Amino acid sequence: MKICTSHVRLAALPLALSVCWPLAAVAQSQPSLSTTVVSATRSAQPLADLVADVSIVDRSTIERSGAAGVAELLGRLPGVQFVRNGGQGSSTSVFVRGAESRYTAVYLDGVRLDSQSTGGVQWEQIPLSQIDRIEVLRGPAAAVYGSDAVGGVIQLFTKKGEAGKPAPYVGIGGGSDRTWRLEGGISGRAGTDDAIDYALGVTRDRSDGFNAQPQRLAPSTAIPKNPDDDGYARLSGNARVGLQINKAHRLDATLLASQLESQYDNSRFTATTPFEDDRNHNRLRTAGLTWSGQWTPAYSTRVQVTDSHSRYATSPSLYRTETDLRGYLWQNEYRIGAHLLSATLERREDALVNGNIDRERSQNALALGYGLNTGPHAVQLNLRRDDDSEFGGQTTGSAAYGYAITPAWRATVSAGTSFRAPTLYQRFSEYGVGSLEPEEGRNIEAGLRWTQGASSAGIVAYRNRVHNLIVFGGAGACASTFGCYENVGRAQYQGITLSGNHQVANVQLRASLDFQDPKDRDTDRLLARRAKRYATLGADTQWAGWTLGAEVQASGKRYDNAANTNVLGGYTLVNLYTSTQVARDFTLTARVDNLTDKDYQTARLYDTGGRTLWVGLKWAPN
């Protein structure tokens, strides 16, 4: 496939306005103002009370999207881009507001996900088929979550059992590149007064994929190209059980496991070296236990213990890294009229095994919060102190204010600080330096939003400056003569996001447009693999029992390297999707991605899929 190098005229897209507005989602269904979210403060809040920039993606949206992975779905939201080295199962990065992938804190059912090797979650490990809901918070939230939440927070949730008879489901689907998926599960409630809720699910999917690097090597070289396709196979499952002990107390337990095998092209080939079947071996396991208690109408507590295990290995080129994260949380909330006070104690334990590295560290934290919603005013204040066993203490804070100018118009302004602790690999590998300091950020933003019935529009402007950026430099204080990690970088993530939705007759329109300038403050160059402009435009309607939808995704050019010499051309993609009930309890869905078969790349020398088709059938008794 050729590399697209044409520019994209994003301004030509007819876009509605809205940023900071939580209703900017990727499908027809839009959450109401009474919908609650937990990502902004770790407490359930109605959308109408938020002063943060949050998007919600529900299960119906996920199913209609036809997306194969979490990253594709997130890439259709305002302020989010993703990059992948090839097809499904390959290394994937997600940039929230242009920030580094490691600057987004990620939680699955409240369980923290991260890699103490690369830093940031390994997105390819998360099975979208087990996810029921996603919340995306744009902007730093370290004063609530601690380390990692420099650019944003993404919370993923698995399905929860609902009242009524047991609800089984079975789904099967197939598509291009010999891709297929088989899934099944059951959810419901049981026991006296339906005190027990449960949800179980399992999915098996695989694909032959496509050749991710057909032009990895220049035609003039004597080194041949690897002609094989790079496919993947995944087996995943989840279980969630809740017990309502009484009206005031509840227990929840969650489990998720995913095993992913994917192929890739190694760069070590020579003219005399035979091709080998290079493979990635990914494992992800999460577990959580939560007790919630409502002691009085004003006072509630939540105690949570979580554990996650992430493993990445390759063969026949041998490499292995494993990260284990353990978390303990005790959250207290006290409400006095329109005032909400919170105090949280948290302990995080991180461990890394990578080659000769076998290291651990811990962080103890105290977080305080204050919220006020009265009349046209909304205030949110947070302060947190983290004490790390390796580098000492770090204090972060945030302040946000919202004012309802009229019932339809609301203005918001906020400021906050953040940090990201060095990974254990950055400190203790042969390239590591034990004296590395945390990366630190300072963010300010302001927004204006309007809502009227099912329509909304808004705009938000932000600037997030990060210093002590950890980069890989030349030989220095570490054991390697090849290079060392060092605190020398400075970055600025600055931009404006517009997004909105509006219904015309029976057609639901949605759109977003991002202007951003994520740059290296020392060189004034654009950060690698991030576009300065990108946009989405979508429409859904109902016709003769069918749901019909179309969307356009457009991105300006990017650079693949820090020197801004390797250009990745801009592109525009057109996607179509539809669904209908073909018989009682049976739903048919179909989707065509990249309708025009556009040639483009998000990472240099790594192709993306051309035009693809997916058709699925699901049985789910009402």
C-alpha positions in Angstrom: 0.0 0.0 0.0 1.2 3.5 -0.8 1.6 6.2 1.9 -0.9 9.0 1.7 0.7 12.4 1.8 -2.2 14.7 0.8 -3.4 17.3 3.2 -6.9 17.2 4.6 -9.2 20.2 4.6 -10.9 19.6 7.9 -12.6 23.0 7.9 -14.8 21.8 5.0 -16.6 19.4 7.3 -19.9 20.7 8.6 -19.3 20.5 12.4 -21.4 21.3 15.4 -19.8 22.8 18.4 -19.2 21.3 21.8 -16.3 20.3 24.0 -16.4 19.9 27.6 -19.9 18.5 27.0 -20.4 14.9 28.1 -23.0 14.2 25.4 -20.4 14.0 22.7 -20.5 10.2 22.1 -20.1 8.0 19.0 -23.5 6.7 18.5 -27.2 7.5 18.2 -28.0 6.9 21.9 -27.2 10.0 24.0 -27.1 9.9 27.8 -29.5 12.1 29.7 -28.5 14.8 32.2 -29.6 12.4 35.0 -27.0 9.8 33.9 -24.4 9.3 36.5 -20.6 9.1 36.0 -17.8 8.3 38.4 -14.6 9.3 36.5 -14.5 13.0 37.5 -14.3 12.6 41.2 -14.4 8.8 41.9 -18.0 9.4 43.1 -21.3 9.0 41.3 -22.4 12.4 39.9 -25.2 13.4 37.5 -24.0 14.7 34.2 -25.8 18.0 34.9 -23.5 18.6 37.9 -20.2 18.0 36.2 -17.6 20.7 35.7 -15.3 18.2 34.0 -15.0 17.2 30.3 -16.4 13.7 30.1 -17.7 11.4 27.3 -19.8 8.2 27.8 -20.0 5.2 25.6 -22.7 2.6 26.5 -23.1 -1.0 25.4 -25.5 -0.3 22.6 -23.0 2.2 21.2 -20.3 -0.4 21.4 -22.3 -3.1 19.6 -23.4 -0.8 16.8 -19.9 0.6 16.3 -18.6 -2.7 15.0 -15.2 -1.7 16.4 -12.8 -4.6 16.9 -10.8 -3.0 19.7 -11.1 -0.4 22.5 -8.7 2.0 20.8 -10.8 2.2 17.6 -13.8 3.1 19.7 -11.9 5.8 21.7 -10.5 7.3 18.5 -14.1 8.4 17.5 -14.4 10.5 20.6 -13.5 14.2 20.8 -9.9 14.9 21.9 -8.7 11.3 21.4 -6.4 9.8 18.8 -4.8 6.4 18.6 -1.8 4.9 16.8 -1.2 1.2 16.1 1.8 -0.6 14.6 -0.2 -2.7 12.1 -3.5 -4.6 12.7 -5.4 -5.9 15.7 -3.1 -7.3 18.5 -0.2 -4.9 17.6 1.3 -2.3 19.9 -1.2 0.5 20.4 -1.1 4.0 21.9 -3.9 6.3 22.8 -3.4 10.1 23.0 -5.9 12.1 25.1 -5.6 15.7 24.2 -2.3 14.9 22.5 -0.7 13.8 25.7 1.7 10.7 25.9 -0.1 7.4 26.1 1.4 6.9 29.5 -0.2 10.1 30.7 -3.7 8.5 30.8 -4.8 6.6 33.9 -6.8 3.6 33.0 -9.1 1.5 35.2 -11.2 -1.6 34.5 -14.0 -2.1 37.1 -12.0 0.2 39.4 -8.8 -2.0 38.9 -5.8 0.0 37.8 -4.0 -1.0 34.6 -0.5 0.0 33.7 2.9 -1.3 32.6 5.9 -0.7 34.7 8.0 -1.4 31.7 6.8 0.9 28.9 4.6 3.0 31.0 0.9 3.3 30.3 -1.6 0.5 29.6 -1.1 -2.0 26.8 -4.4 -1.3 24.9 -4.2 -4.3 22.7 -4.6 -6.5 25.8 -8.1 -5.2 26.7 -10.9 -7.2 25.1 -13.7 -4.9 23.9 -16.2 -7.7 23.8 -16.2 -7.8 27.7 -16.7 -4.0 28.1 -20.2 -2.7 28.8 -19.5 1.0 29.3 -16.7 3.5 29.0 -16.1 6.9 30.6 -13.4 9.2 29.2 -12.3 12.2 31.3 -10.2 14.7 29.3 -7.8 16.7 31.4 -5.5 15.9 34.4 -7.0 14.4 37.5 -3.9 13.5 39.6 -5.5 15.3 42.6 -8.1 12.5 42.6 -6.2 9.5 41.1 -2.5 10.2 41.8 0.3 9.3 39.4 -0.5 8.7 35.7 -3.5 11.0 35.3 -1.6 13.8 33.5 -3.7 13.9 30.3 -6.9 12.2 31.3 -8.6 9.2 32.8 -10.4 6.3 31.1 -12.7 4.0 33.1 -14.0 0.8 31.6 -16.8 -1.3 33.1 -18.0 -4.8 32.5 -21.6 -5.8 32.5 -23.7 -5.9 35.6 -26.7 -8.1 36.2 -30.2 -6.5 36.0 -33.5 -7.4 37.6 -35.7 -9.9 35.8 -35.3 -13.4 34.4 -31.8 -14.6 33.5 -30.7 -13.0 30.3 -28.5 -15.2 28.1 -27.0 -14.2 24.8 -25.0 -15.8 22.0 -23.4 -14.0 19.2 -21.5 -15.0 16.1 -19.9 -12.8 13.4 -17.4 -12.8 10.6 -15.7 -10.5 8.2 -12.7 -9.5 6.1 -9.3 -11.1 6.5 -11.0 -14.3 7.7 -12.0 -12.6 10.9 -14.6 -14.3 13.1 -15.9 -14.0 16.7 -18.1 -16.3 18.9 -19.4 -15.0 22.2 -21.8 -16.0 24.8 -22.9 -15.1 28.3 -25.7 -14.7 30.9 -26.7 -12.1 33.4 -29.5 -11.6 35.9 -30.5 -11.6 39.5 -31.2 -14.3 42.1 -31.9 -14.9 45.7 -34.4 -13.3 48.1 -35.5 -9.9 46.8 -33.0 -10.4 43.9 -30.2 -9.6 46.4 -27.6 -11.3 44.1 -26.8 -9.9 40.7 -24.4 -11.7 38.3 -23.0 -11.4 34.8 -20.7 -13.9 33.0 -19.3 -13.7 29.5 -16.7 -15.4 27.3 -15.5 -14.6 23.8 -13.3 -16.3 21.2 -12.1 -14.3 18.2 -9.4 -14.6 15.6 -8.3 -13.1 12.3 -5.7 -14.0 9.6 -5.0 -10.2 9.5 -2.9 -8.6 6.7 0.7 -7.9 6.0 1.4 -5.0 8.3 4.8 -4.1 6.8 4.8 -4.8 3.1 7.2 -1.9 2.5 9.3 -2.0 5.6 12.5 -2.2 3.6 13.6 0.0 0.7 13.3 -1.7 -2.8 17.0 -0.9 -3.4 18.2 -3.1 -0.5 19.2 -6.7 -0.8 17.1 -7.6 2.2 13.8 -9.2 1.3 10.4 -8.3 2.7 8.5 -10.6 5.1 5.4 -11.6 3.0 3.3 -13.2 5.8 0.0 -11.8 7.1 0.0 -10.7 10.7 -3.1 -12.1 12.4 -4.3 -12.6 16.0 -6.3 -14.9 18.2 -7.9 -14.0 21.5 -9.7 -15.8 24.3 -11.3 -13.7 27.0 -13.9 -13.9 29.8 -15.3 -12.0 32.7 -17.4 -12.6 35.8 -19.1 -10.1 38.0 -21.1 -10.8 41.1 -22.8 -8.4 43.5 -24.6 -9.0 46.8 -27.0 -6.5 48.3 -26.5 -7.4 52.0 -29.2 -4.9 53.0 -30.4 -1.5 51.9 -27.2 0.1 53.2 -24.4 -2.3 52.4 -23.3 -4.1 49.2 -20.4 -6.3 48.1 -19.1 -6.5 44.5 -16.5 -8.9 43.0 -15.1 -8.7 39.5 -12.8 -10.9 37.4 -11.5 -10.5 33.9 -9.0 -12.6 32.0 -7.7 -12.2 28.4 -5.1 -14.2 26.4 -4.0 -12.7 23.1 -1.6 -14.2 20.5 -0.6 -11.9 17.6 1.9 -11.9 14.8 4.3 -9.2 13.9 7.3 -8.6 11.6 10.7 -8.4 13.3 13.3 -6.0 12.0 16.3 -8.3 12.4 16.0 -10.1 9.0 19.0 -10.1 6.7 19.4 -11.3 3.2 20.6 -14.7 4.5 18.3 -15.0 7.5 15.1 -17.1 6.9 11.8 -15.6 7.8 10.4 -16.6 11.2 6.9 -16.6 12.6 7.3 -13.8 15.1 4.6 -13.6 17.7 3.4 -11.5 20.7 2.0 -13.3 23.7 -0.2 -11.1 25.9 -1.9 -12.0 29.1 -4.1 -9.7 31.2 -5.9 -10.6 34.5 -7.8 -8.3 36.8 -9.7 -8.9 40.1 -11.5 -6.5 42.4 -13.5 -6.7 45.6 -15.5 -3.7 46.8 -17.7 -3.1 49.9 -20.0 0.0 49.9 -21.7 1.2 53.0 -24.3 3.9 53.5 -24.1 4.5 57.3 -26.4 7.5 57.4 -28.3 9.5 54.7 -25.2 11.8 54.9 -22.3 9.5 55.4 -21.0 6.7 53.1 -17.8 4.7 52.7 -16.3 2.4 50.1 -13.5 -0.1 50.7 -11.8 -1.7 47.7 -9.0 -4.2 47.1 -7.8 -4.7 43.5 -5.2 -6.7 41.7 -4.0 -6.7 38.0 -1.4 -8.8 36.2 -0.1 -7.9 32.7 2.4 -10.1 30.8 4.0 -9.4 27.4 6.4 -11.8 25.8 7.7 -12.5 22.3 9.0 -15.6 20.4 11.1 -16.9 18.8 13.0 -13.7 19.7 12.8 -14.1 23.4 11.6 -11.2 25.6 9.3 -11.1 28.6 8.0 -8.4 31.0 5.4 -8.8 33.7 3.7 -6.1 35.8 1.7 -6.7 38.9 -0.3 -3.9 40.5 -2.1 -4.1 43.9 -4.4 -1.4 45.2 -6.2 -0.6 48.5 -8.7 2.1 48.7 -10.8 3.5 51.6 -13.1 6.4 50.5 -15.3 8.4 52.8 -18.0 10.9 51.8 -20.1 13.2 53.9 -22.9 15.3 52.5 -24.2 18.5 54.2 -26.9 20.0 52.1 -25.4 21.1 48.8 -21.9 20.4 50.1 -20.0 17.1 49.6 -16.8 16.4 51.5 -14.6 13.4 50.7 -11.5 11.9 52.3 -9.7 8.9 50.7 -6.7 6.8 51.9 -5.1 4.8 49.1 -2.1 2.4 48.8 -0.6 1.3 45.5 2.0 -1.5 45.2 3.8 -2.0 41.8 6.1 -4.8 40.9 8.1 -5.5 37.7 9.9 -8.6 36.4 11.8 -8.0 33.2 15.0 -9.9 32.5 17.3 -9.3 35.4 14.9 -6.8 37.0 12.8 -7.9 39.9 11.8 -4.7 41.7 8.9 -3.4 43.7 7.7 0.0 45.0 4.7 1.4 46.9 2.8 4.7 47.2 0.6 5.8 50.1 -1.8 8.7 49.5 -4.3 10.9 51.2 -6.8 12.7 49.0 -9.3 15.4 50.1 -12.2 16.7 48.0 -15.0 19.3 48.3 -17.9 19.7 46.0 -20.7 22.3 45.9 -23.8 22.5 43.7 -26.2 25.2 44.5 -28.3 27.4 42.2 -26.2 28.4 39.2 -22.9 27.6 40.9 -20.8 24.4 40.9 -17.4 24.1 42.6 -15.0 21.2 42.8 -11.8 21.3 44.8 -9.3 18.4 45.3 -6.0 18.0 47.1 -3.8 14.9 47.2 -0.5 13.9 48.8 1.3 10.8 47.5 4.3 9.4 49.3 6.4 7.1 47.1 8.8 4.6 48.6 11.4 5.5 46.0 11.4 9.2 45.4 9.4 10.7 48.3 6.4 12.9 48.3 4.3 14.7 45.6 1.4 17.0 46.2 -1.2 17.8 43.5 -4.3 19.9 43.5 -7.1 21.1 41.3 -9.9 23.6 41.3 -12.9 23.9 39.0 -15.9 26.3 38.8 -19.0 26.2 36.7 -21.7 28.9 36.3 -25.1 28.4 34.7 -25.5 31.7 32.8 -29.0 30.6 31.8 -30.8 27.2 32.0 -29.2 26.4 28.6 -25.8 28.0 28.8 -23.0 27.1 31.3 -19.4 28.3 31.6 -16.6 26.4 33.3 -13.0 27.1 34.2 -10.4 24.8 35.9 -6.8 24.5 36.8 -4.8 21.6 38.2 -1.4 20.0 38.7 -0.4 16.4 37.9 2.6 14.0 37.9 3.7 10.6 36.5 6.2 8.6 38.5 9.1 7.0 36.6 8.5 3.3 35.8 10.6 0.7 37.5 12.1 -0.1 34.1 13.1 3.5 33.6 14.9 3.5 37.0 16.4 0.0 37.3 17.0 -1.4 33.8 20.4 -1.2 32.1 19.2 2.1 30.6 17.7 3.3 33.9 18.8 6.0 36.3 17.8 5.7 39.9 17.7 9.4 40.5 15.0 10.1 37.9 12.3 12.4 39.2 8.5 12.4 38.4 7.2 14.1 35.3 5.1 17.1 36.4 2.3 19.0 34.6 0.2 22.2 35.1 -3.1 22.5 33.2 -5.6 25.3 32.7 -8.8 25.2 30.7 -12.1 27.0 30.1 -15.3 25.9 28.4 -18.7 27.1 27.4 -21.5 24.8 26.6 -25.2 24.9 25.6 -27.9 22.3 25.8 -31.5 22.4 24.8 -33.5 19.2 24.8 -31.6 16.6 22.7 -29.2 19.1 21.3 -26.0 20.4 22.7 -23.0 22.5 21.6 -19.9 23.8 23.3 -16.2 24.6 23.2 -13.3 24.1 25.5 -9.7 25.5 25.3 -6.9 24.0 27.3 -3.1 24.2 27.9 -1.2 21.5 29.7 2.6 22.1 30.3 4.7 19.2 31.4 8.3 19.4 32.5 10.9 16.8 33.7 9.7 14.8 30.7 11.5 11.5 30.7 13.2 10.8 27.4 15.8 8.3 26.1 19.0 10.2 25.6 22.7 9.5 25.0 25.1 7.5 27.2 25.3 8.9 30.7 24.6 7.8 34.3 23.2 4.3 33.5 25.1 1.1 32.8 24.4 1.1 29.0 26.7 2.8 26.6 23.9 2.9 24.1 21.8 5.5 26.0 20.0 6.3 29.2 16.7 7.7 30.4 16.9 11.3 31.6 14.7 14.1 32.9 15.3 16.7 30.2 12.2 17.1 28.2 9.5 19.8 28.2 6.2 19.4 26.4 3.1 21.5 25.9 -0.4 20.1 25.0 -2.5 23.0 23.9 -5.7 23.0 21.9 -9.4 23.7 21.3 -12.1 21.0 21.1 -15.5 21.6 19.6 -18.2 18.9 19.6 -22.0 18.6 19.6 -25.1 16.8 18.6 -28.4 17.8 17.1 -31.5 16.0 15.8 -33.0 17.0 12.4 -36.3 15.2 11.8 -35.5 11.5 12.4 -31.7 12.0 11.9 -29.4 12.3 14.8 -26.2 14.2 14.0 -23.0 14.4 16.0 -19.6 15.9 15.3 -16.4 17.0 16.9 -13.4 19.0 15.7 -10.0 19.3 17.4 -7.3 21.9 16.9 -4.3 21.1 18.9 -0.6 21.9 19.1 1.2 19.1 21.1 4.8 20.2 20.8 8.3 19.8 22.3 8.9 23.2 24.1 12.6 22.9 23.6 12.6 22.4 19.8 9.1 23.8 19.0 8.5 20.8 16.9 5.3 18.7 16.8 5.3 15.6 19.0 5.5 12.4 17.0 2.4 10.7 15.6 -0.1 13.4 16.6 -2.1 15.5 14.1 -2.8 19.2 14.7 -6.3 18.8 13.3 -8.7 15.9 13.4 -12.5 15.6 13.2 -15.5 13.2 13.2 -18.9 13.6 11.7 -21.7 11.1 12.1 -25.4 10.6 11.4 -27.9 7.9 12.5 -31.5 7.3 11.6 -34.3 4.7 11.8 -36.0 3.5 8.6 -38.4 0.6 8.1 -37.1 -1.3 11.2 -33.5 -0.6 10.3 -30.9 1.5 12.1 -28.8 3.2 9.5 -25.6 5.1 10.2 -22.6 6.7 8.6 -19.5 8.5 9.9 -16.6 10.4 8.5 -13.2 10.4 10.3 -10.5 12.9 9.1 -7.0 13.6 10.3 -4.4 16.1 9.2 -0.8 15.1 8.6 1.5 13.8 11.4 5.2 13.3 11.8 6.6 9.9 12.7 9.7 11.3 14.4 10.8 14.0 16.8 12.7 15.8 14.1 9.5 16.2 12.0 11.2 14.8 8.9 9.1 11.7 8.3 5.6 12.8 7.2 2.5 10.6 7.7 -0.1 12.0 5.3 -3.5 13.1 6.3 -6.5 11.0 5.5 -10.3 10.8 5.5 -12.3 7.6 6.2 -15.9 6.9 5.5 -17.7 4.1 7.6 -21.2 2.7 7.2 -23.2 0.6 9.6 -26.7 -0.9 10.1 -28.7 -3.1 12.4 -32.1 -4.7 12.4 -34.2 -7.3 14.2 -34.4 -10.2 11.7 -36.6 -12.4 14.0 -37.8 -12.5 17.5 -34.7 -12.1 19.8 -32.3 -12.0 16.9 -30.4 -8.9 15.8 -28.3 -8.5 12.7 -25.5 -6.0 12.5 -23.3 -5.0 9.6 -20.5 -2.5 9.1 -18.2 -1.4 6.4 -15.0 0.5 7.5 -12.9 2.6 5.2 -15.5 2.4 2.4 -13.2 4.1 -0.1 -10.3 1.8 0.6 -8.1 4.7 1.6 -4.3 4.0 1.9 -2.9 5.6 5.1 -0.6 5.0 8.0 -0.6 6.1 11.7 2.9 4.7 12.2 5.6 4.9 9.5 6.0 1.6 7.5 3.1 0.0 9.3 0.0 -0.3 7.0 -3.6 -0.2 8.3 -6.5 -2.3 7.1 -8.1 -1.3 3.8 -11.8 -1.7 3.2 -13.3 -4.2 5.7 -16.7 -5.8 6.1 -18.2 -7.2 9.3 -21.5 -9.0 9.8 -22.8 -10.3 13.1 -25.9 -12.1 14.4 -26.8 -12.0 18.1 -29.5 -13.9 20.0 -30.6 -12.2 23.2 -34.1 -13.0 24.5 -36.1 -10.0 25.7 
